[in-house]
């Protein structure tokens, strides 16, 4: 146990100013996203731009590509949220039925396995499968956030746990702590969006038959 804490503290002490800035911006993104504040996407853009470079330096190619994708999605997410719902109203929270999730997750994990095998000869890393799995699941989940799909927070709960483990393995302890914190934010965000989902029912903004089937 003492060895773990010694390594942890040494990683924190060695954390660069860029990583500290990326972490602060990332926390701001999650808090603002949970509150459905469109400024979250600006924080996301800045944080992921920094992480794109940082992850490339520690040989996590899929995390680097993922964060570059996040930069693009920050603009897309801002557009989606600013556009709002029908008639210029606030974009409502949606829900997907269970069968969609039972299809998406196994397919993405199989794709991640194939992708990790494909690039094994190109990158010297012991974590390519986990890296690829987080990458693909995060891409889909980011689209879910942009379209305000309620279950995105459940996906993030497990993605964040896996990410925290991965980042500690490559010496990024501060970012690992950030993603452990994200686990709690995932619960907070889910409860916030669930309240909005229930409020839509109470105010007569009924879901479609497709959404009610969840």
N, C-alpha and C positions, 0 to 999 in steps of 0.2 A: 504493500500500500504506500509506504514511504517513497518507493521508487517512482510510483505513478505521480504522486504530488510533486516530487522533485522535477520530473520531466515536464509536467504540466506548467509549473511556475517558470521553468526555463524557456518554454515555448511562449508564454505570455510576455516575459521580459524581452524576448527577441522579436516581438510583433512590430512590424513596420508601421509608420504613420499612415501609409496608404490603406493598410488593412483596417486600422482603427477608424479611418474616415468611411470606408466601405461599410463597416459594421454599424456605425451611427446612422448612416443613410438608409441602410437596410431595415433597421428598427423603425425609423420614421415611416418607411413604406408600409410595413405591416400594420402599424397603428392607424395610419390614415386609410388603408384599404379596409380595415375592419369597420371604420366609421363611414365607409363609402365616400371618402373625400378624394376628388380627382387629382389633387396634388400628389397623391401617392405615386403616380406614374413618373413624375419628375424625379422624385427620390429614387425610384427604381432604376431609371435610366442612368443616373450618376453612379449609383452603387454598383450596378452590373458592368458598367464600363471599366471600373477599377478592377473588379473581380475577373473580368475577361483576361486581363494581363496577369494578375496574380496567379491564377490557376495554371496558366501556360508555363509559368516559371517552376511549378512543382510537379510537372508532368501529369496533369489531369486534363487531357485534351477534351473529353466530353463535357467537363464542367466549364472549360473555357468557351467551347462552342455554345453551350447552354446559355451562358451569360451574355454572349453576343446576340443570341436569339432573344434574350430578355430585353436587350436594348431596343430591338425592333418592336417587340411586343409592348413595350412601355408606350410607344407612340400609338400603336393599335388600340391598346386598352384605354388610353386617354380619349381617343376618338369615339370608341364604343360608349364609354360612360358619358361623354359630353353630348353625344347624339340623343341619349335618353330613350324612352319608350315611345309607343305610338302617341301621336298628338303632342309631342314635345314634353311629355311627362317624364319623371324620373324612371330610369330603366329598372324594371321589377326584378326581384330575385326569382330564379327558376329552380326546378328540381328535375333530375333525370331518374327514370325508373331503374330498379335494381339490375335488370337484365343487361343494360348498357354497361354498367360497371363490371359485371361478371364476364363480359366479353372483352372489354378494353384491357383490363389488368393482365390476364394471361397472355394475350396477344403481344402486348408491349414488353413483357418480360422475356418472351421467346425471341422477339426482335432484338432485345438488348443482348441476349446470349450470342446470337448470330453476329451482331455488330462487334462485340468484344473479341470474338474469334477472328473476325476479318482484319482487325487492326493490331493483333498481337505482335506481329513482326515489325510494326512501325513504331511502337512505343514500349519503353522499358518500365512497366508499372505492374504491381501486384494487385491492383484494384480496378482493372478495366471493366469487369462484369458489373460491379457495384456502381462504378462511374457511369457506365452506359445505361443501367437500369434507372438511376436517378435522373439522368438526362432525358430519356424518353418519357418517363412518367411526369416529369416537371413540365415538359413541352405541352402535353395534353392538359395538364392541370392549369397552366397559365391561360390557355384558351377558355377553360371553364371559369376562371376568375373574370376575364374580360367580358364574358357573356352572363356573369352573375349566376352561375350554377352553384346552388347551395353546397353540394357535396365536395366542392373543391377543397374545403377545409379539412375534410377527412383524409383526402389524398395527402395534403400537406403535412398532416400529423405524422404519417409514416415516412414520407419523403424526408422530413426534417430530422427524424431519428436516425435514419440511414446516413444522411449527410453529416450529422454531427460525428458519427463514428468514423466516416471516411476522412473528414478534415483533421481529426486528431491523429489519424494514422500517418498523415503526410506533414505533420508539424505545424498545423494551423489551429492552435488551441483556442485562440480568441474567436475565430469563426465557428469552431465546434461549439463553444459556449453560446454563441449567437443562435445557432440552429437548435440547441437544446431549449433556449428561450422561445424560439419559434414554435416549439411543441405546445407550450402554454398559450401562445398567441393563436395557434390553430383552434384551440378550444374556445378562446374568447371570440375569435372571428366567427366561428360556427354559431355560437349563441347569439351574437349580434345579428347575423343574417337570418337565423331561424326566427328571431323576434320580428324582423321585417317580413318574412314569409307569412307568419301567422297574422300580422297586422294587415297584410293584403287581403286575407280571407275576411277579417273583421270589417273592413271598409268596403267589401263588395267587389274587390278586384280579384275575381275567381280565376283559378288556374284552368288551363285547357284540359281536355280529357287525357291527353298524353301525359301531362304533368301529374295529374291526380292519381295515375296508375302506379306511382312510386310507392 
